[in-house]
């Protein structure tokens, strides 16, 4: 695996390149909230036999720079992704987003500033303003930046959201080790900048009309769901696919919201099959 650094808005954005055939189509992997590019490693290694996956750490996540509060928000994330894609490859790209990264990917497709061949949505909510998700967001906003006395303590406490999950223990430990950095006072702190939760895009936030916006996505789109996901229900999955002008859906068995980490072989097979139709 190689790494790239893309600069935008005075920030350094970290990108992991997982190799792949020179003739392979470029794939941009967009992680969910509080996550980072290393969450994609199991899937990216499966995909790299066929395509060229790149995973970006969004600002305030992973190894990318933190920013001040006013430099967080939906528009900054969209423009960062567009800059990363423009610097890495002319495309056309396949854009793959998990959870919040999938919501961002829909709006990246609508902006039409990244040449796209297709879109893959991985267990993103069809109703991101549903009461349960809004309530969860409010609880996260009340939490302080997570700090631990040692890296071992941080790794022991690390869990994906939401639980329960089926991520293998060894894989979870690898992700956890990538999720913390020295705090400067002898301890360790989450690489996710908790102040991101305080950013407010105002009453005209694009997610307010997400369900309607999905109907304007012009590129072929695959929507994947874990069969025991608590974020994307079977009913909402069907509605998501039906709303898309050129959509198809697939369900991964024995998988939760973190299906790309839990069942990378099965998820990769669905994506490769989809990519061959583009």
C-alpha positions in Angstrom: 0.0 0.0 0.0 1.2 3.5 -0.9 0.1 6.8 0.5 -0.6 10.2 -1.0 -1.1 13.6 0.5 -3.5 16.0 -1.2 -3.6 19.6 0.0 -6.7 21.7 0.0 -7.8 24.7 2.0 -4.5 24.7 3.9 -5.0 21.1 5.1 -3.2 17.9 4.3 -5.6 15.0 3.3 -4.3 11.5 3.7 -5.1 9.0 0.9 -4.2 5.2 0.9 -3.6 3.6 -2.5 -4.1 -0.2 -2.4 -2.6 -0.9 -5.8 -4.3 -2.9 -8.6 -3.8 -3.4 -12.3 -2.7 -0.3 -14.3 -5.7 -0.7 -16.6 -8.1 -1.0 -13.6 -10.8 1.5 -13.0 -10.0 3.9 -10.1 -12.2 3.5 -7.1 -12.7 6.2 -4.5 -13.6 4.9 -1.0 -15.5 7.3 1.3 -15.6 6.2 5.0 -18.4 6.9 7.4 -18.5 9.3 10.3 -15.9 8.9 13.0 -14.1 6.3 10.9 -11.0 6.5 8.5 -9.6 5.0 5.4 -8.1 1.9 7.3 -11.7 0.6 7.7 -11.6 -0.1 3.9 -8.4 -2.2 4.0 -10.0 -5.7 4.0 -12.3 -4.8 1.1 -9.7 -2.9 -0.8 -7.3 -5.8 -0.8 -10.0 -8.0 -2.3 -10.9 -5.4 -4.9 -7.3 -4.6 -5.9 -7.1 -7.7 -8.1 -9.6 -6.1 -10.4 -9.6 -2.3 -9.8 -7.5 0.5 -8.2 -8.9 1.4 -4.8 -8.0 4.7 -3.1 -9.3 5.5 0.5 -9.3 9.1 1.6 -9.3 10.2 5.3 -11.8 13.1 5.4 -10.7 16.2 7.2 -10.8 15.7 11.0 -10.6 11.9 10.5 -7.7 9.4 10.5 -4.4 10.8 9.4 -5.8 13.9 7.7 -5.4 17.3 9.4 -7.9 18.6 12.0 -9.4 22.0 11.3 -11.2 24.9 13.1 -15.0 24.5 13.6 -15.9 26.9 10.7 -13.8 24.7 8.3 -15.9 21.6 8.9 -19.2 20.7 7.3 -20.8 19.0 4.3 -19.5 21.4 1.6 -15.9 21.1 2.8 -16.1 17.3 2.6 -17.6 17.4 -0.9 -14.9 19.8 -2.2 -12.1 17.8 -0.5 -13.3 14.6 -2.3 -13.4 16.4 -5.6 -9.9 17.7 -5.2 -8.6 14.3 -4.2 -10.2 12.6 -7.3 -8.9 15.3 -9.6 -5.3 15.0 -8.4 -5.2 11.2 -8.4 -6.8 10.2 -11.7 -8.9 11.7 -14.6 -11.4 8.9 -14.2 -14.1 7.9 -14.8 -14.3 6.7 -11.2 -16.5 4.3 -9.2 -17.4 6.0 -6.0 -18.0 3.8 -3.0 -19.4 5.2 0.3 -20.2 3.6 3.6 -22.8 5.1 5.9 -22.3 8.8 6.0 -19.7 8.4 3.2 -22.6 7.0 1.1 -24.7 10.0 1.8 -21.8 12.2 0.7 -21.3 10.1 -2.4 -24.9 10.7 -3.5 -24.3 14.4 -3.4 -20.9 14.1 -5.1 -22.8 12.3 -8.0 -25.4 15.1 -8.1 -22.7 17.8 -8.3 -21.1 16.1 -11.3 -17.6 17.4 -10.7 -16.1 14.0 -10.5 -16.3 11.9 -13.7 -18.3 8.9 -12.6 -19.0 5.5 -14.1 -21.0 4.3 -11.2 -21.8 4.6 -7.5 -21.9 2.0 -4.7 -23.8 2.8 -1.5 -22.8 0.6 1.5 -25.4 0.5 4.2 -26.3 4.2 4.2 -29.6 5.2 5.7 -32.3 6.1 3.3 -33.9 8.4 5.9 -30.8 10.1 7.5 -33.1 12.5 9.4 -35.1 9.7 11.0 -35.7 10.3 14.8 -33.4 7.5 16.0 -30.5 8.8 13.9 -31.1 12.4 15.0 -31.2 11.3 18.6 -27.9 9.4 18.2 -26.3 12.5 16.6 -27.3 14.6 19.5 -25.8 12.2 22.0 -22.5 12.2 20.1 -22.4 16.0 20.1 -22.5 16.0 23.9 -19.5 13.7 24.2 -16.0 15.2 24.8 -12.9 14.3 22.8 -12.1 10.7 23.8 -8.8 10.4 25.8 -7.1 7.3 27.2 -4.0 6.9 29.4 -2.4 4.3 27.1 -2.8 3.0 23.6 -3.7 -0.5 25.0 -6.5 1.0 27.0 -7.8 2.8 23.9 -7.7 -0.3 21.8 -9.5 -2.4 24.4 -12.3 0.1 24.6 -12.7 0.6 20.8 -15.9 -0.6 19.2 -17.7 0.1 15.9 -21.0 2.0 15.9 -23.5 0.6 16.2 -23.1 -2.6 18.2 -23.5 -5.5 18.0 -21.2 -6.2 15.1 -19.4 -9.2 13.4 -16.0 -7.6 12.8 -13.3 -10.3 13.4 -11.2 -9.6 16.5 -7.9 -9.4 14.6 -9.3 -7.0 12.1 -10.9 -4.9 14.8 -7.5 -4.6 16.6 -5.8 -3.4 13.5 -8.5 -0.7 12.9 -8.3 0.3 16.5 -4.6 0.8 16.4 -5.1 3.2 13.5 -7.8 5.1 15.3 -5.7 6.8 18.0 -2.7 9.1 18.3 -0.6 10.6 21.1 -2.5 13.4 22.9 0.7 15.3 23.8 0.2 14.8 27.5 1.3 11.2 27.7 -2.0 9.7 26.8 -3.8 8.9 23.6 -6.7 10.6 21.8 -9.1 9.6 19.0 -7.9 10.6 15.5 -11.4 11.7 14.9 -11.8 15.4 15.9 -14.9 15.4 18.0 -15.5 19.1 17.2 -16.8 18.0 13.8 -20.1 17.2 15.5 -20.5 20.9 16.3 -20.4 22.0 12.7 -23.7 23.1 11.4 -24.7 23.5 7.8 -27.9 25.3 8.8 -31.6 24.7 8.0 -30.8 24.1 4.3 -28.6 21.1 4.9 -28.7 18.7 1.9 -29.7 15.8 4.0 -33.1 17.4 4.7 -34.1 16.5 1.1 -32.0 13.3 0.8 -34.8 10.9 -0.2 -35.9 13.2 -3.0 -32.4 13.9 -4.1 -31.7 10.2 -4.6 -34.2 10.2 -7.5 -31.9 12.6 -9.4 -28.8 10.3 -9.4 -28.0 9.7 -13.0 -25.2 7.1 -12.8 -25.8 3.3 -12.3 -25.9 2.7 -8.6 -25.6 -0.4 -6.4 -27.0 -0.3 -2.9 -25.6 -2.9 -0.5 -27.1 -3.8 2.9 -26.1 -6.1 5.7 -29.0 -8.5 6.4 -29.0 -7.7 10.1 -28.2 -4.0 9.8 -29.9 -1.6 12.2 -29.1 1.4 10.1 -30.7 0.4 6.7 -33.8 -1.7 7.1 -34.9 -4.2 4.5 -37.9 -1.9 3.7 -35.7 1.2 3.4 -33.2 -0.7 1.3 -36.0 -1.6 -1.2 -37.2 2.0 -1.2 -33.7 3.3 -1.8 -33.2 1.1 -4.8 -36.7 1.9 -6.2 -36.1 5.6 -6.0 -32.9 5.4 -8.0 -33.4 5.9 -11.8 -30.7 3.2 -12.5 -30.4 1.3 -9.2 -29.9 -2.3 -8.1 -29.6 -3.8 -4.7 -28.0 -6.7 -2.9 -28.0 -8.0 0.6 -25.0 -9.5 2.3 -25.8 -12.4 4.7 -24.6 -12.6 8.3 -23.6 -8.9 8.2 -24.3 -5.8 10.2 -23.8 -2.1 9.4 -20.0 -2.8 9.1 -20.5 -5.4 6.2 -17.5 -4.1 4.3 -15.2 -5.2 7.2 -17.2 -8.3 8.2 -17.7 -9.8 4.8 -15.1 -8.3 2.4 -15.0 -11.3 0.0 -18.8 -11.2 -0.5 -19.0 -7.4 -0.7 -16.1 -7.4 -3.2 -17.8 -10.0 -5.4 -20.9 -7.8 -5.6 -18.9 -4.7 -6.5 -16.8 -6.5 -9.1 -19.9 -7.9 -10.7 -21.5 -4.5 -10.8 -18.3 -2.9 -12.2 -18.2 -5.3 -15.1 -21.6 -4.0 -16.2 -20.5 -0.4 -16.5 
